[in-house]
Amino acid sequence: MQTLRKSLLTFTFFIMSMFMIQLHADNPLDSPPPPPGGGHGGGGNPQGAPIDSGTGILMLLGVSYGTQKIIKNWKAEKQTE
């Protein structure tokens, strides 16, 4: 029961820290970027690929993989005792 509580607390901590990083990164006081100039092929202000949600997904997958490995190791230790 204690290990389940620790793992849930750790998982909650990582999820909340991910949301806090997201809130810090999206500062609402910033002004929006200027509109792209020119027409088709004008080469004004090209848009890049958004990495915002991809980074969050990778962080979530990493945390879940690490939690799975920890739980697997704890179960293996219990069986050897």
C-alpha positions in Angstrom: 0.0 0.0 0.0 2.8 2.3 0.9 4.6 1.8 -2.5 1.4 2.4 -4.4 1.0 5.7 -2.5 4.6 6.7 -3.3 4.3 5.9 -7.0 1.0 7.8 -7.3 2.4 10.8 -5.5 5.5 10.7 -7.8 3.3 10.4 -10.9 1.1 13.3 -9.7 4.2 15.4 -9.0 5.5 14.9 -12.5 2.2 15.6 -14.2 1.7 18.8 -12.1 5.2 20.0 -12.9 4.6 19.4 -16.6 1.5 21.6 -16.4 3.4 24.3 -14.5 6.1 24.3 -17.1 3.4 24.7 -19.8 1.8 27.6 -18.0 5.1 29.3 -17.6 6.0 28.9 -21.3 2.7 30.3 -22.5 3.0 33.8 -21.1 -0.3 35.6 -21.8 1.4 39.1 -21.6 3.4 38.6 -24.8 2.2 40.3 -27.9 1.3 38.1 -30.9 3.9 37.7 -33.7 3.5 39.9 -36.8 1.4 38.4 -39.7 3.4 36.7 -42.4 4.2 39.0 -45.3 3.8 38.4 -49.0 1.6 36.0 -50.8 2.2 32.5 -52.1 6.0 32.0 -52.2 6.6 35.4 -50.8 9.0 34.1 -48.2 8.0 36.5 -45.6 7.7 35.0 -42.1 7.7 31.2 -42.4 5.9 29.2 -39.7 7.9 26.5 -38.0 6.6 23.2 -36.7 5.0 23.5 -33.2 7.0 21.5 -30.6 4.8 22.3 -27.7 2.5 19.3 -27.6 5.1 16.9 -28.8 7.4 17.8 -25.9 4.6 17.2 -23.4 3.7 13.8 -24.9 7.4 12.7 -24.8 7.6 13.8 -21.2 4.5 11.9 -20.3 5.7 8.8 -22.1 9.0 9.0 -20.3 7.4 9.3 -16.9 5.0 6.5 -17.5 7.9 4.3 -18.7 10.0 5.1 -15.7 7.1 4.4 -13.3 6.5 1.1 -15.0 10.2 0.1 -14.6 10.1 1.1 -10.9 7.0 -0.9 -10.2 8.4 -3.9 -12.1 11.6 -3.8 -10.0 9.7 -3.5 -6.8 7.6 -6.5 -7.7 10.8 -8.5 -8.5 12.3 -7.5 -5.1 9.1 -8.6 -3.3 9.2 -12.0 -5.0 12.9 -12.6 -4.0 12.3 -11.8 -0.3 
